[in-house]
């Protein structure tokens, strides 16, 4: 589970990351990455809309995404904000596929 310090909780932070961050997409999600110069904690945010499915499906997707981000946390540089927008097909994807897709996109965007 992600600690509170590793979560984006303010709406302004979500908005800034989505509007000003670098965007990259996979078949099942859209990832926005924004770097800060202050060197703070790595933070994650999740957007799982009703188009993904009912409440059970959305919460399942959100829990999977949190676990994927927990796995990625040690490999990311400080001061990075990441927002992951889940797309409708993400509820049917295996965890390993989700991990591979998200980690590939995050590595590509962070290193660029």
Buried (B, 14 or more C-beta within 10 A) or exposed (E): EBEEEBBBEEEEBBEBBBEEBBBBEBEBBBBBBBBBEEEEBBBBBBBBEEEBBEEEBBEBBBEBBBBBBBEBBEEBEEBBBBBBBBBBEBBEBEEEBBBEBBBEBBEEBBEE
